[in-house]
Amino acid sequence: MAYICPKCGKKIKQFDNYARCTYCGNRILIKERPNLAKDVPTD
Ligand SMILES: [Zn+2]
């Protein structure tokens, strides 16, 4: 399951021992939901 950083909107598919955004360092991530996927820019 992928997670989304609510701060920068990036999708994080994997991370280290603790959840952290690898782009901006935000430690609060939300679980990706199908309804939200369209609003998230993907690479
Ligand atoms: Zn982020």
mmCIF file of the protein (N, C-alpha, C, O) and its ligand, coordinates in Angstrom:
data_MODEL
# 
_entry.id   MODEL 
# 
loop_
_entity.id 
_entity.type 
_entity.pdbx_number_of_molecules 
1 polymer     1 
2 non-polymer 1 
# 
_entity_poly.entity_id                      1 
_entity_poly.type                           'polypeptide(L)' 
_entity_poly.nstd_linkage                   no 
_entity_poly.nstd_monomer                   no 
_entity_poly.pdbx_seq_one_letter_code       MAYICPKCGKKIKQFDNYARCTYCGNRILIKERPNLAKDVPTD 
_entity_poly.pdbx_seq_one_letter_code_can   MAYICPKCGKKIKQFDNYARCTYCGNRILIKERPNLAKDVPTD 
_entity_poly.pdbx_strand_id                 A 
# 
loop_
_entity_poly_seq.entity_id 
_entity_poly_seq.num 
_entity_poly_seq.mon_id 
_entity_poly_seq.hetero 
1 1  MET n 
1 2  ALA n 
1 3  TYR n 
1 4  ILE n 
1 5  CYS n 
1 6  PRO n 
1 7  LYS n 
1 8  CYS n 
1 9  GLY n 
1 10 LYS n 
1 11 LYS n 
1 12 ILE n 
1 13 LYS n 
1 14 GLN n 
1 15 PHE n 
1 16 ASP n 
1 17 ASN n 
1 18 TYR n 
1 19 ALA n 
1 20 ARG n 
1 21 CYS n 
1 22 THR n 
1 23 TYR n 
1 24 CYS n 
1 25 GLY n 
1 26 ASN n 
1 27 ARG n 
1 28 ILE n 
1 29 LEU n 
1 30 ILE n 
1 31 LYS n 
1 32 GLU n 
1 33 ARG n 
1 34 PRO n 
1 35 ASN n 
1 36 LEU n 
1 37 ALA n 
1 38 LYS n 
1 39 ASP n 
1 40 VAL n 
1 41 PRO n 
1 42 THR n 
1 43 ASP n 
# 
loop_
_struct_asym.id 
_struct_asym.entity_id 
A 1 
B 2 
# 
loop_
_chem_comp.id 
_chem_comp.type 
_chem_comp.mon_nstd_flag 
ALA 'L-peptide linking' y 
ARG 'L-peptide linking' y 
ASN 'L-peptide linking' y 
ASP 'L-peptide linking' y 
CYS 'L-peptide linking' y 
GLN 'L-peptide linking' y 
GLU 'L-peptide linking' y 
GLY 'peptide linking'   y 
ILE 'L-peptide linking' y 
LEU 'L-peptide linking' y 
LYS 'L-peptide linking' y 
MET 'L-peptide linking' y 
PHE 'L-peptide linking' y 
PRO 'L-peptide linking' y 
THR 'L-peptide linking' y 
TYR 'L-peptide linking' y 
VAL 'L-peptide linking' y 
ZN  non-polymer         . 
# 
_pdbx_entity_nonpoly.entity_id   2 
_pdbx_entity_nonpoly.name        ? 
_pdbx_entity_nonpoly.comp_id     ZN 
# 
_pdbx_nonpoly_scheme.asym_id         B 
_pdbx_nonpoly_scheme.entity_id       2 
_pdbx_nonpoly_scheme.mon_id          ZN 
_pdbx_nonpoly_scheme.ndb_seq_num     1 
_pdbx_nonpoly_scheme.pdb_seq_num     101 
_pdbx_nonpoly_scheme.auth_seq_num    101 
_pdbx_nonpoly_scheme.pdb_mon_id      ZN 
_pdbx_nonpoly_scheme.auth_mon_id     ZN 
_pdbx_nonpoly_scheme.pdb_strand_id   A 
_pdbx_nonpoly_scheme.pdb_ins_code    . 
# 
loop_
_atom_site.group_PDB 
_atom_site.id 
_atom_site.type_symbol 
_atom_site.label_atom_id 
_atom_site.label_alt_id 
_atom_site.label_comp_id 
_atom_site.label_asym_id 
_atom_site.label_entity_id 
_atom_site.label_seq_id 
_atom_site.pdbx_PDB_ins_code 
_atom_site.Cartn_x 
_atom_site.Cartn_y 
_atom_site.Cartn_z 
_atom_site.occupancy 
_atom_site.B_iso_or_equiv 
_atom_site.pdbx_formal_charge 
_atom_site.auth_seq_id 
_atom_site.auth_comp_id 
_atom_site.auth_asym_id 
_atom_site.auth_atom_id 
_atom_site.pdbx_PDB_model_num 
ATOM   1   N  N  . MET A 1 1  ? 0.847   -1.196 0.000   1.00 0.00 ? 1   MET A N  1 
ATOM   2   C  CA . MET A 1 1  ? 0.000   0.000  0.000   1.00 0.00 ? 1   MET A CA 1 
ATOM   3   C  C  . MET A 1 1  ? 0.880   1.242  0.000   1.00 0.00 ? 1   MET A C  1 
ATOM   4   O  O  . MET A 1 1  ? 1.877   1.309  0.718   1.00 0.00 ? 1   MET A O  1 
ATOM   5   N  N  . ALA A 1 2  ? 0.512   2.199  -0.790  1.00 0.00 ? 2   ALA A N  1 
ATOM   6   C  CA . ALA A 1 2  ? 1.277   3.435  -0.864  1.00 0.00 ? 2   ALA A CA 1 
ATOM   7   C  C  . ALA A 1 2  ? 0.708   4.468  0.111   1.00 0.00 ? 2   ALA A C  1 
ATOM   8   O  O  . ALA A 1 2  ? -0.453  4.413  0.515   1.00 0.00 ? 2   ALA A O  1 
ATOM   9   N  N  . TYR A 1 3  ? 1.571   5.400  0.463   1.00 0.00 ? 3   TYR A N  1 
ATOM   10  C  CA . TYR A 1 3  ? 1.160   6.488  1.337   1.00 0.00 ? 3   TYR A CA 1 
ATOM   11  C  C  . TYR A 1 3  ? 1.362   7.812  0.617   1.00 0.00 ? 3   TYR A C  1 
ATOM   12  O  O  . TYR A 1 3  ? 2.159   7.913  -0.315  1.00 0.00 ? 3   TYR A O  1 
ATOM   13  N  N  . ILE A 1 4  ? 0.638   8.809  1.057   1.00 0.00 ? 4   ILE A N  1 
ATOM   14  C  CA . ILE A 1 4  ? 0.740   10.131 0.453   1.00 0.00 ? 4   ILE A CA 1 
ATOM   15  C  C  . ILE A 1 4  ? 1.099   11.163 1.511   1.00 0.00 ? 4   ILE A C  1 
ATOM   16  O  O  . ILE A 1 4  ? 0.533   11.181 2.604   1.00 0.00 ? 4   ILE A O  1 
ATOM   17  N  N  . CYS A 1 5  ? 2.038   12.010 1.169   1.00 0.00 ? 5   CYS A N  1 
ATOM   18  C  CA . CYS A 1 5  ? 2.412   13.093 2.066   1.00 0.00 ? 5   CYS A CA 1 
ATOM   19  C  C  . CYS A 1 5  ? 1.442   14.249 1.864   1.00 0.00 ? 5   CYS A C  1 
ATOM   20  O  O  . CYS A 1 5  ? 1.369   14.799 0.765   1.00 0.00 ? 5   CYS A O  1 
ATOM   21  N  N  . PRO A 1 6  ? 0.699   14.629 2.891   1.00 0.00 ? 6   PRO A N  1 
ATOM   22  C  CA . PRO A 1 6  ? -0.271  15.712 2.758   1.00 0.00 ? 6   PRO A CA 1 
ATOM   23  C  C  . PRO A 1 6  ? 0.393   17.075 2.635   1.00 0.00 ? 6   PRO A C  1 
ATOM   24  O  O  . PRO A 1 6  ? -0.267  18.058 2.295   1.00 0.00 ? 6   PRO A O  1 
ATOM   25  N  N  . LYS A 1 7  ? 1.670   17.143 2.905   1.00 0.00 ? 7   LYS A N  1 
ATOM   26  C  CA . LYS A 1 7  ? 2.370   18.418 2.858   1.00 0.00 ? 7   LYS A CA 1 
ATOM   27  C  C  . LYS A 1 7  ? 2.803   18.776 1.447   1.00 0.00 ? 7   LYS A C  1 
ATOM   28  O  O  . LYS A 1 7  ? 2.584   19.898 0.990   1.00 0.00 ? 7   LYS A O  1 
ATOM   29  N  N  . CYS A 1 8  ? 3.419   17.818 0.756   1.00 0.00 ? 8   CYS A N  1 
ATOM   30  C  CA . CYS A 1 8  ? 3.920   18.092 -0.590  1.00 0.00 ? 8   CYS A CA 1 
ATOM   31  C  C  . CYS A 1 8  ? 3.161   17.315 -1.657  1.00 0.00 ? 8   CYS A C  1 
ATOM   32  O  O  . CYS A 1 8  ? 3.352   17.554 -2.849  1.00 0.00 ? 8   CYS A O  1 
ATOM   33  N  N  . GLY A 1 9  ? 2.299   16.385 -1.241  1.00 0.00 ? 9   GLY A N  1 
ATOM   34  C  CA . GLY A 1 9  ? 1.467   15.672 -2.189  1.00 0.00 ? 9   GLY A CA 1 
ATOM   35  C  C  . GLY A 1 9  ? 2.171   14.539 -2.913  1.00 0.00 ? 9   GLY A C  1 
ATOM   36  O  O  . GLY A 1 9  ? 1.620   13.958 -3.849  1.00 0.00 ? 9   GLY A O  1 
ATOM   37  N  N  . LYS A 1 10 ? 3.369   14.227 -2.490  1.00 0.00 ? 10  LYS A N  1 
ATOM   38  C  CA . LYS A 1 10 ? 4.107   13.144 -3.123  1.00 0.00 ? 10  LYS A CA 1 
ATOM   39  C  C  . LYS A 1 10 ? 3.600   11.791 -2.630  1.00 0.00 ? 10  LYS A C  1 
ATOM   40  O  O  . LYS A 1 10 ? 3.071   11.658 -1.526  1.00 0.00 ? 10  LYS A O  1 
ATOM   41  N  N  . LYS A 1 11 ? 3.783   10.804 -3.488  1.00 0.00 ? 11  LYS A N  1 
ATOM   42  C  CA . LYS A 1 11 ? 3.390   9.457  -3.121  1.00 0.00 ? 11  LYS A CA 1 
ATOM   43  C  C  . LYS A 1 11 ? 4.619   8.690  -2.668  1.00 0.00 ? 11  LYS A C  1 
ATOM   44  O  O  . LYS A 1 11 ? 5.635   8.649  -3.362  1.00 0.00 ? 11  LYS A O  1 
ATOM   45  N  N  . ILE A 1 12 ? 4.514   8.094  -1.516  1.00 0.00 ? 12  ILE A N  1 
ATOM   46  C  CA . ILE A 1 12 ? 5.639   7.333  -0.963  1.00 0.00 ? 12  ILE A CA 1 
ATOM   47  C  C  . ILE A 1 12 ? 5.255   5.859  -0.930  1.00 0.00 ? 12  ILE A C  1 
ATOM   48  O  O  . ILE A 1 12 ? 4.350   5.450  -0.203  1.00 0.00 ? 12  ILE A O  1 
ATOM   49  N  N  . LYS A 1 13 ? 5.953   5.087  -1.721  1.00 0.00 ? 13  LYS A N  1 
ATOM   50  C  CA . LYS A 1 13 ? 5.620   3.670  -1.793  1.00 0.00 ? 13  LYS A CA 1 
ATOM   51  C  C  . LYS A 1 13 ? 6.336   2.862  -0.727  1.00 0.00 ? 13  LYS A C  1 
ATOM   52  O  O  . LYS A 1 13 ? 5.857   1.813  -0.294  1.00 0.00 ? 13  LYS A O  1 
ATOM   53  N  N  . GLN A 1 14 ? 7.473   3.357  -0.317  1.00 0.00 ? 14  GLN A N  1 
ATOM   54  C  CA . GLN A 1 14 ? 8.201   2.631  0.723   1.00 0.00 ? 14  GLN A CA 1 
ATOM   55  C  C  . GLN A 1 14 ? 9.089   3.589  1.496   1.00 0.00 ? 14  GLN A C  1 
ATOM   56  O  O  . GLN A 1 14 ? 9.499   4.633  0.990   1.00 0.00 ? 14  GLN A O  1 
ATOM   57  N  N  . PHE A 1 15 ? 9.370   3.219  2.712   1.00 0.00 ? 15  PHE A N  1 
ATOM   58  C  CA . PHE A 1 15 ? 10.209  4.054  3.547   1.00 0.00 ? 15  PHE A CA 1 
ATOM   59  C  C  . PHE A 1 15 ? 10.936  3.174  4.540   1.00 0.00 ? 15  PHE A C  1 
ATOM   60  O  O  . PHE A 1 15 ? 10.745  1.959  4.567   1.00 0.00 ? 15  PHE A O  1 
ATOM   61  N  N  . ASP A 1 16 ? 11.759  3.787  5.345   1.00 0.00 ? 16  ASP A N  1 
ATOM   62  C  CA . ASP A 1 16 ? 12.567  3.024  6.289   1.00 0.00 ? 16  ASP A CA 1 
ATOM   63  C  C  . ASP A 1 16 ? 11.732  2.519  7.462   1.00 0.00 ? 16  ASP A C  1 
ATOM   64  O  O  . ASP A 1 16 ? 10.533  2.280  7.325   1.00 0.00 ? 16  ASP A O  1 
ATOM   65  N  N  . ASN A 1 17 ? 12.357  2.366  8.577   1.00 0.00 ? 17  ASN A N  1 
ATOM   66  C  CA . ASN A 1 17 ? 11.687  1.776  9.730   1.00 0.00 ? 17  ASN A CA 1 
ATOM   67  C  C  . ASN A 1 17 ? 10.486  2.602  10.195  1.00 0.00 ? 17  ASN A C  1 
ATOM   68  O  O  . ASN A 1 17 ? 9.524   2.055  10.735  1.00 0.00 ? 17  ASN A O  1 
ATOM   69  N  N  . TYR A 1 18 ? 10.543  3.899  9.989   1.00 0.00 ? 18  TYR A N  1 
ATOM   70  C  CA . TYR A 1 18 ? 9.422   4.731  10.390  1.00 0.00 ? 18  TYR A CA 1 
ATOM   71  C  C  . TYR A 1 18 ? 8.925   5.525  9.185   1.00 0.00 ? 18  TYR A C  1 
ATOM   72  O  O  . TYR A 1 18 ? 9.681   5.841  8.267   1.00 0.00 ? 18  TYR A O  1 
ATOM   73  N  N  . ALA A 1 19 ? 7.643   5.833  9.216   1.00 0.00 ? 19  ALA A N  1 
ATOM   74  C  CA . ALA A 1 19 ? 7.040   6.538  8.098   1.00 0.00 ? 19  ALA A CA 1 
ATOM   75  C  C  . ALA A 1 19 ? 7.569   7.967  8.014   1.00 0.00 ? 19  ALA A C  1 
ATOM   76  O  O  . ALA A 1 19 ? 7.485   8.738  8.970   1.00 0.00 ? 19  ALA A O  1 
ATOM   77  N  N  . ARG A 1 20 ? 8.116   8.298  6.841   1.00 0.00 ? 20  ARG A N  1 
ATOM   78  C  CA . ARG A 1 20 ? 8.599   9.658  6.648   1.00 0.00 ? 20  ARG A CA 1 
ATOM   79  C  C  . ARG A 1 20 ? 8.610   9.957  5.158   1.00 0.00 ? 20  ARG A C  1 
ATOM   80  O  O  . ARG A 1 20 ? 8.971   9.109  4.342   1.00 0.00 ? 20  ARG A O  1 
ATOM   81  N  N  . CYS A 1 21 ? 8.212   11.169 4.817   1.00 0.00 ? 21  CYS A N  1 
ATOM   82  C  CA . CYS A 1 21 ? 8.251   11.574 3.420   1.00 0.00 ? 21  CYS A CA 1 
ATOM   83  C  C  . CYS A 1 21 ? 9.709   11.717 2.984   1.00 0.00 ? 21  CYS A C  1 
ATOM   84  O  O  . CYS A 1 21 ? 10.492  12.434 3.608   1.00 0.00 ? 21  CYS A O  1 
ATOM   85  N  N  . THR A 1 22 ? 10.056  11.022 1.905   1.00 0.00 ? 22  THR A N  1 
ATOM   86  C  CA . THR A 1 22 ? 11.440  11.063 1.439   1.00 0.00 ? 22  THR A CA 1 
ATOM   87  C  C  . THR A 1 22 ? 11.723  12.332 0.645   1.00 0.00 ? 22  THR A C  1 
ATOM   88  O  O  . THR A 1 22 ? 12.866  12.572 0.257   1.00 0.00 ? 22  THR A O  1 
ATOM   89  N  N  . TYR A 1 23 ? 10.709  13.140 0.401   1.00 0.00 ? 23  TYR A N  1 
ATOM   90  C  CA . TYR A 1 23 ? 10.877  14.352 -0.408  1.00 0.00 ? 23  TYR A CA 1 
ATOM   91  C  C  . TYR A 1 23 ? 11.032  15.599 0.467   1.00 0.00 ? 23  TYR A C  1 
ATOM   92  O  O  . TYR A 1 23 ? 11.928  16.413 0.243   1.00 0.00 ? 23  TYR A O  1 
ATOM   93  N  N  . CYS A 1 24 ? 10.152  15.743 1.463   1.00 0.00 ? 24  CYS A N  1 
ATOM   94  C  CA . CYS A 1 24 ? 10.193  16.957 2.273   1.00 0.00 ? 24  CYS A CA 1 
ATOM   95  C  C  . CYS A 1 24 ? 10.476  16.663 3.740   1.00 0.00 ? 24  CYS A C  1 
ATOM   96  O  O  . CYS A 1 24 ? 10.665  17.582 4.536   1.00 0.00 ? 24  CYS A O  1 
ATOM   97  N  N  . GLY A 1 25 ? 10.506  15.389 4.095   1.00 0.00 ? 25  GLY A N  1 
ATOM   98  C  CA . GLY A 1 25 ? 10.841  15.041 5.466   1.00 0.00 ? 25  GLY A CA 1 
ATOM   99  C  C  . GLY A 1 25 ? 9.653   15.029 6.409   1.00 0.00 ? 25  GLY A C  1 
ATOM   100 O  O  . GLY A 1 25 ? 9.808   14.776 7.603   1.00 0.00 ? 25  GLY A O  1 
ATOM   101 N  N  . ASN A 1 26 ? 8.483   15.298 5.888   1.00 0.00 ? 26  ASN A N  1 
ATOM   102 C  CA . ASN A 1 26 ? 7.296   15.269 6.722   1.00 0.00 ? 26  ASN A CA 1 
ATOM   103 C  C  . ASN A 1 26 ? 7.068   13.870 7.279   1.00 0.00 ? 26  ASN A C  1 
ATOM   104 O  O  . ASN A 1 26 ? 7.182   12.886 6.547   1.00 0.00 ? 26  ASN A O  1 
ATOM   105 N  N  . ARG A 1 27 ? 6.756   13.773 8.539   1.00 0.00 ? 27  ARG A N  1 
ATOM   106 C  CA . ARG A 1 27 ? 6.617   12.470 9.183   1.00 0.00 ? 27  ARG A CA 1 
ATOM   107 C  C  . ARG A 1 27 ? 5.171   12.034 9.287   1.00 0.00 ? 27  ARG A C  1 
ATOM   108 O  O  . ARG A 1 27 ? 4.891   10.940 9.778   1.00 0.00 ? 27  ARG A O  1 
ATOM   109 N  N  . ILE A 1 28 ? 4.259   12.854 8.843   1.00 0.00 ? 28  ILE A N  1 
ATOM   110 C  CA . ILE A 1 28 ? 2.847   12.492 8.910   1.00 0.00 ? 28  ILE A CA 1 
ATOM   111 C  C  . ILE A 1 28 ? 2.358   12.131 7.513   1.00 0.00 ? 28  ILE A C  1 
ATOM   112 O  O  . ILE A 1 28 ? 2.252   12.988 6.636   1.00 0.00 ? 28  ILE A O  1 
ATOM   113 N  N  . LEU A 1 29 ? 2.064   10.863 7.324   1.00 0.00 ? 29  LEU A N  1 
ATOM   114 C  CA . LEU A 1 29 ? 1.614   10.396 6.026   1.00 0.00 ? 29  LEU A CA 1 
ATOM   115 C  C  . LEU A 1 29 ? 0.203   9.851  6.136   1.00 0.00 ? 29  LEU A C  1 
ATOM   116 O  O  . LEU A 1 29 ? -0.225  9.387  7.193   1.00 0.00 ? 29  LEU A O  1 
ATOM   117 N  N  . ILE A 1 30 ? -0.510  9.915  5.024   1.00 0.00 ? 30  ILE A N  1 
ATOM   118 C  CA . ILE A 1 30 ? -1.849  9.351  4.994   1.00 0.00 ? 30  ILE A CA 1 
ATOM   119 C  C  . ILE A 1 30 ? -1.872  8.199  4.006   1.00 0.00 ? 30  ILE A C  1 
ATOM   120 O  O  . ILE A 1 30 ? -1.129  8.185  3.024   1.00 0.00 ? 30  ILE A O  1 
ATOM   121 N  N  . LYS A 1 31 ? -2.723  7.251  4.277   1.00 0.00 ? 31  LYS A N  1 
ATOM   122 C  CA . LYS A 1 31 ? -2.830  6.107  3.385   1.00 0.00 ? 31  LYS A CA 1 
ATOM   123 C  C  . LYS A 1 31 ? -3.508  6.521  2.089   1.00 0.00 ? 31  LYS A C  1 
ATOM   124 O  O  . LYS A 1 31 ? -4.475  7.281  2.072   1.00 0.00 ? 31  LYS A O  1 
ATOM   125 N  N  . GLU A 1 32 ? -2.953  5.982  0.996   1.00 0.00 ? 32  GLU A N  1 
ATOM   126 C  CA . GLU A 1 32 ? -3.521  6.295  -0.305  1.00 0.00 ? 32  GLU A CA 1 
ATOM   127 C  C  . GLU A 1 32 ? -4.900  5.668  -0.449  1.00 0.00 ? 32  GLU A C  1 
ATOM   128 O  O  . GLU A 1 32 ? -5.122  4.515  -0.080  1.00 0.00 ? 32  GLU A O  1 
ATOM   129 N  N  . ARG A 1 33 ? -5.815  6.453  -0.990  1.00 0.00 ? 33  ARG A N  1 
ATOM   130 C  CA . ARG A 1 33 ? -7.155  5.934  -1.260  1.00 0.00 ? 33  ARG A CA 1 
ATOM   131 C  C  . ARG A 1 33 ? -7.473  6.193  -2.729  1.00 0.00 ? 33  ARG A C  1 
ATOM   132 O  O  . ARG A 1 33 ? -7.042  7.199  -3.293  1.00 0.00 ? 33  ARG A O  1 
ATOM   133 N  N  . PRO A 1 34 ? -8.222  5.294  -3.343  1.00 0.00 ? 34  PRO A N  1 
ATOM   134 C  CA . PRO A 1 34 ? -8.540  5.409  -4.772  1.00 0.00 ? 34  PRO A CA 1 
ATOM   135 C  C  . PRO A 1 34 ? -9.166  6.746  -5.131  1.00 0.00 ? 34  PRO A C  1 
ATOM   136 O  O  . PRO A 1 34 ? -8.872  7.296  -6.192  1.00 0.00 ? 34  PRO A O  1 
ATOM   137 N  N  . ASN A 1 35 ? -10.012 7.273  -4.280  1.00 0.00 ? 35  ASN A N  1 
ATOM   138 C  CA . ASN A 1 35 ? -10.668 8.532  -4.573  1.00 0.00 ? 35  ASN A CA 1 
ATOM   139 C  C  . ASN A 1 35 ? -9.700  9.711  -4.549  1.00 0.00 ? 35  ASN A C  1 
ATOM   140 O  O  . ASN A 1 35 ? -9.974  10.769 -5.115  1.00 0.00 ? 35  ASN A O  1 
ATOM   141 N  N  . LEU A 1 36 ? -8.585  9.515  -3.896  1.00 0.00 ? 36  LEU A N  1 
ATOM   142 C  CA . LEU A 1 36 ? -7.644  10.605 -3.736  1.00 0.00 ? 36  LEU A CA 1 
ATOM   143 C  C  . LEU A 1 36 ? -6.534  10.539 -4.798  1.00 0.00 ? 36  LEU A C  1 
ATOM   144 O  O  . LEU A 1 36 ? -5.816  11.514 -5.020  1.00 0.00 ? 36  LEU A O  1 
ATOM   145 N  N  . ALA A 1 37 ? -6.409  9.391  -5.439  1.00 0.00 ? 37  ALA A N  1 
ATOM   146 C  CA . ALA A 1 37 ? -5.292  9.160  -6.337  1.00 0.00 ? 37  ALA A CA 1 
ATOM   147 C  C  . ALA A 1 37 ? -5.259  10.170 -7.483  1.00 0.00 ? 37  ALA A C  1 
ATOM   148 O  O  . ALA A 1 37 ? -4.183  10.600 -7.899  1.00 0.00 ? 37  ALA A O  1 
ATOM   149 N  N  . LYS A 1 38 ? -6.414  10.545 -7.987  1.00 0.00 ? 38  LYS A N  1 
ATOM   150 C  CA . LYS A 1 38 ? -6.455  11.421 -9.149  1.00 0.00 ? 38  LYS A CA 1 
ATOM   151 C  C  . LYS A 1 38 ? -5.956  12.834 -8.838  1.00 0.00 ? 38  LYS A C  1 
ATOM   152 O  O  . LYS A 1 38 ? -5.563  13.575 -9.740  1.00 0.00 ? 38  LYS A O  1 
ATOM   153 N  N  . ASP A 1 39 ? -5.975  13.194 -7.566  1.00 0.00 ? 39  ASP A N  1 
ATOM   154 C  CA . ASP A 1 39 ? -5.556  14.534 -7.173  1.00 0.00 ? 39  ASP A CA 1 
ATOM   155 C  C  . ASP A 1 39 ? -4.049  14.605 -6.893  1.00 0.00 ? 39  ASP A C  1 
ATOM   156 O  O  . ASP A 1 39 ? -3.510  15.675 -6.609  1.00 0.00 ? 39  ASP A O  1 
ATOM   157 N  N  . VAL A 1 40 ? -3.392  13.469 -6.975  1.00 0.00 ? 40  VAL A N  1 
ATOM   158 C  CA . VAL A 1 40 ? -1.974  13.435 -6.652  1.00 0.00 ? 40  VAL A CA 1 
ATOM   159 C  C  . VAL A 1 40 ? -1.136  13.323 -7.927  1.00 0.00 ? 40  VAL A C  1 
ATOM   160 O  O  . VAL A 1 40 ? -1.279  12.369 -8.693  1.00 0.00 ? 40  VAL A O  1 
ATOM   161 N  N  . PRO A 1 41 ? -0.273  14.295 -8.142  1.00 0.00 ? 41  PRO A N  1 
ATOM   162 C  CA . PRO A 1 41 ? 0.600   14.217 -9.325  1.00 0.00 ? 41  PRO A CA 1 
ATOM   163 C  C  . PRO A 1 41 ? 1.596   13.079 -9.207  1.00 0.00 ? 41  PRO A C  1 
ATOM   164 O  O  . PRO A 1 41 ? 2.247   12.907 -8.176  1.00 0.00 ? 41  PRO A O  1 
ATOM   165 N  N  . THR A 1 42 ? 1.703   12.321 -10.258 1.00 0.00 ? 42  THR A N  1 
ATOM   166 C  CA . THR A 1 42 ? 2.626   11.187 -10.236 1.00 0.00 ? 42  THR A CA 1 
ATOM   167 C  C  . THR A 1 42 ? 3.771   11.437 -11.206 1.00 0.00 ? 42  THR A C  1 
ATOM   168 O  O  . THR A 1 42 ? 3.637   12.199 -12.163 1.00 0.00 ? 42  THR A O  1 
ATOM   169 N  N  . ASP A 1 43 ? 4.849   10.814 -10.957 1.00 0.00 ? 43  ASP A N  1 
ATOM   170 C  CA . ASP A 1 43 ? 6.022   10.987 -11.812 1.00 0.00 ? 43  ASP A CA 1 
ATOM   171 C  C  . ASP A 1 43 ? 5.896   10.181 -13.095 1.00 0.00 ? 43  ASP A C  1 
ATOM   172 O  O  . ASP A 1 43 ? 6.797   10.209 -13.933 1.00 0.00 ? 43  ASP A O  1 
HETATM 173 ZN ZN . ZN  B 2 .  ? 6.365   15.452 1.671   1.00 0.00 2 101 ZN  A ZN 1 
# 
